[in-house]
Amino acid sequence: MTMNDRTLEYYDEQFKGFVEDTLNVDFTGTQNKFINRLESGSHILDFGCGSGRDTKYFLDQGFQVTAIDASVELCKFASEFTGIKVKRMFFQELSEIEAYDGIWACSSILHLPYDELQDVFLKMVVALKYKGIIYTSFKYGTFEGERNGRYFTDMNEEKFNKFLEQFQDIKVEEFWVTGDVRPGRGDEKWLNLILRKA
């Protein structure tokens, strides 16, 4: 069983607890930072949508949303919660070209090992329209490996800037560090990034 399999198994087995932890968290500050950079009605890819919390928010604000997740159980829940069909798909299967105005990858691609993250990130850049934006977030630090049954690639500013050197046509527009918004986990730090395709 690979690390990706183990991460996926975690979400399929623990999805109820994960939904309870994340669904009602107020994430509007970050959501609005993202959508305020998009024209109304823009097409967003929610790339690893989890419970569907963010998809539903974007839909309610009048955006067109395509949502994907690799977990069967989370796809079922998110489809019901959002009212749209959430597609079961692995990050590595992204194949569109200049299809999206924005890609929202909130606490999702951080589960990829570093070398796979490189490949998937390139697919994200290709799938993004000219001047489109990506929001993504990573646990803050330099650790890579398994933590509590899931695989993580952590990032700090220095590590992410080095990672980004491979990609010519995307630049950091804004980054900020936050505490975890889930109750009792405020001491866990996150690196948040908004990137723009040049």
HUSULTA-V284111 format. One line per field, one symbol per residue. burial: # if it has 16 or more other ideal C-beta (glycine too) atoms within 10 Angstrom, else .. Layout:
burial=???
This chain:
burial=..##..##.##..##..##..#.......##..##.##...##################...#.#######.###.###.##.#.#..#.#..#....##############...##..##.###.##...#########...#.....######...##..#......#.........#.........########.
